[in-house]
Amino acid sequence: MRAFQINEFGIDKLALVEVADPEPQPNEVVVRFDAWSLNYRDVMVVEGRYNPRMKIPATPLSDGAGEIVAVGEGVTKWKVGDRVMPIMVQRWFDGEPNAETSRTAIGAGAVWDGILREKAAFAENSVVAVPDQLSQSVAATLPCAAVTAWNALVVSGKLKAGDTVLTQGTGGVSIFAVQFAKTLGARVIATSSSDAKLKKLSELGADETINYRTREDWDRAVLELTEKRGVDHVIEVGGAGTLAKSINAVRVGGHIAMIGALDTEGTFNHVPIFMKAIRLQGIFVGSKAMFEDMNASIAGKNVRPVIDRIFRFEEIRDALHYMKSGAHFGKIVVNLDR
Ligand SMILES: NC(=O)c1ccc[n+]([C@@H]2O[C@H](COP(=O)([O-])OP(=O)(O)OC[C@H]3O[C@@H](n4cnc5c(N)ncnc54)[C@H](OP(=O)(O)O)[C@@H]3O)[C@@H](O)[C@H]2O)c1
């Protein structure tokens, strides 16, 4: 079967290789993938920026959807033909993460190798069912970005109808956050660097939008929109470069979900964190239980994940360059034509 492999770091150096088909071990299933989706992490992994000590050769990517084509001895939950998605953190099933489970995120090194391959084997407990109404391409968007947004808002944030959520930019995590916040009855203030994308955010349901390039003091704009109170939740995907403004924009006692590092240049004053009693919570994807709860909610509320563009398997390098350009709105999918 075919697999993409990092032998040297760099998007254009990603190599298409032939490897042996996986055989299912006891309590494992073999999944044949139909579709994958990209996360910003994949660009960093392929370029050697995610973990400079990452062992290679390795296969990138964490998100995909496929069909079970073989089951190992003792498998009780699945049969050949079932449609599934691997969970990103392969041994985090429920409750809090710990040092052991956190080391089991797939797609960032040889130990928990990635899934940009035609088939891969997983423990039967480390995959979840694709909701019936979703295609494989749509399901492939869920394991990382959607679960992260769900954890940030619903689990960590305990979001209530009527809360106000601030989202940053229009990448995968932020667009899922807009969709979940709206279906749960929250008000959304969304930012983007592009007026065209702001228009799409409004069409998706965002109540107010701010261009963070033309309105550099977007934190002030948020305060103006909230009668100086600030928002209840911030989906913080920028990091060092955006945190100072997120701290200004959140209300006293509010919640900042620390998710990303898209903007690494900047410093922040820690004093308002305690003066405003802000809850600054690091988010690491989510557990299998969160993934399954989210899937039930998506099915019940008919959330349609936003796919910007679909590339073919062989076009993965173009897909990664496209993601790096930041031109996308929502998710980028890679599909295998059969
Ligand atoms: N902690 C976790 O478990 C977890 C899980 C998933 C992702 N992440 C991290 O979260 C971040 C987002 O991931 P993703 O896959 O959603 O990324 P993505 O799809 O690549 O998002 C890119 C978009 O982010 C926006 N952006 C970039 N710099 C920004 C800034 N300074 N302020 C506001 N928006 C900015 C831009 O939107 P516009 O074009 O609209 O301006 C850009 O198009 C990454 O750092 C990723 O590594 C963490």
The ligand as a MOL file (V3000), in Angstrom:
LIG
                    3D

  0  0  0     0  0            999 V3000
M  V30 BEGIN CTAB
M  V30 COUNTS 48 52 0 0 0
M  V30 BEGIN ATOM
M  V30 1 N -4.1900 22.5520 21.6020 0
M  V30 2 C -4.6970 21.6990 20.7300 0
M  V30 3 O -5.1080 20.5900 21.0660 0
M  V30 4 C -4.8160 22.1200 19.3160 0
M  V30 5 C -5.6800 21.4540 18.4370 0
M  V30 6 C -5.8450 21.9440 17.1450 0
M  V30 7 C -5.1030 23.0500 16.7490 0
M  V30 8 N -4.2340 23.6220 17.6150 0 CHG=1
M  V30 9 C -3.4880 24.8320 17.2370 0
M  V30 10 O -4.4470 25.8430 17.0520 0
M  V30 11 C -4.0220 26.7220 16.0220 0
M  V30 12 C -5.0910 26.7460 14.9320 0
M  V30 13 O -5.0970 25.4860 14.2940 0
M  V30 14 P -5.9260 25.2830 12.9470 0
M  V30 15 O -5.6070 23.9200 12.4650 0
M  V30 16 O -7.3140 25.7110 13.1680 0 CHG=-1
M  V30 17 O -5.1720 26.3600 12.0350 0
M  V30 18 P -5.4740 26.8890 10.5930 0
M  V30 19 O -6.6650 26.2040 10.0190 0
M  V30 20 O -4.2040 26.8470 9.8440 0
M  V30 21 O -5.8420 28.4200 10.8950 0
M  V30 22 C -5.2190 29.4300 10.1540 0
M  V30 23 C -5.9940 30.7210 10.3050 0
M  V30 24 O -5.7800 31.2770 11.5960 0
M  V30 25 C -5.9340 32.6750 11.5160 0
M  V30 26 N -4.8110 33.3690 12.1690 0
M  V30 27 C -3.4930 33.2820 11.9040 0
M  V30 28 N -2.8150 34.1710 12.6650 0
M  V30 29 C -3.7340 34.8290 13.4040 0
M  V30 30 C -3.6730 35.8890 14.3450 0
M  V30 31 N -2.5260 36.4560 14.6810 0
M  V30 32 N -4.8390 36.3130 14.8890 0
M  V30 33 C -6.0150 35.7370 14.5630 0
M  V30 34 N -6.1440 34.7580 13.6570 0
M  V30 35 C -5.0040 34.3160 13.0940 0
M  V30 36 C -5.9920 33.0470 10.0540 0
M  V30 37 O -7.3630 33.3310 9.7710 0
M  V30 38 P -7.7970 34.5320 8.7920 0
M  V30 39 O -7.2510 34.1660 7.4520 0
M  V30 40 O -9.2690 34.5440 8.8710 0
M  V30 41 O -7.1740 35.7790 9.3500 0
M  V30 42 C -5.5240 31.7800 9.3540 0
M  V30 43 O -6.1050 31.6180 8.0980 0
M  V30 44 C -2.6600 26.2010 15.5720 0
M  V30 45 O -1.6360 26.8470 16.2900 0
M  V30 46 C -2.7140 24.7370 15.9550 0
M  V30 47 O -1.4320 24.1720 16.1260 0
M  V30 48 C -4.0770 23.1870 18.8760 0
M  V30 END ATOM
M  V30 BEGIN BOND
M  V30 1 1 1 2
M  V30 2 2 2 3
M  V30 3 1 2 4
M  V30 4 1 4 5
M  V30 5 2 4 48
M  V30 6 2 5 6
M  V30 7 1 6 7
M  V30 8 2 7 8
M  V30 9 1 8 9
M  V30 10 1 8 48
M  V30 11 1 9 10
M  V30 12 1 9 46
M  V30 13 1 10 11
M  V30 14 1 11 12
M  V30 15 1 11 44
M  V30 16 1 12 13
M  V30 17 1 13 14
M  V30 18 2 14 15
M  V30 19 1 14 16
M  V30 20 1 14 17
M  V30 21 1 17 18
M  V30 22 2 18 19
M  V30 23 1 18 20
M  V30 24 1 18 21
M  V30 25 1 21 22
M  V30 26 1 22 23
M  V30 27 1 23 24
M  V30 28 1 23 42
M  V30 29 1 24 25
M  V30 30 1 25 26
M  V30 31 1 25 36
M  V30 32 1 26 27
M  V30 33 1 26 35
M  V30 34 2 27 28
M  V30 35 1 28 29
M  V30 36 1 29 30
M  V30 37 2 29 35
M  V30 38 1 30 31
M  V30 39 2 30 32
M  V30 40 1 32 33
M  V30 41 2 33 34
M  V30 42 1 34 35
M  V30 43 1 36 37
M  V30 44 1 36 42
M  V30 45 1 37 38
M  V30 46 2 38 39
M  V30 47 1 38 40
M  V30 48 1 38 41
M  V30 49 1 42 43
M  V30 50 1 44 45
M  V30 51 1 44 46
M  V30 52 1 46 47
M  V30 END BOND
M  V30 END CTAB
M  END
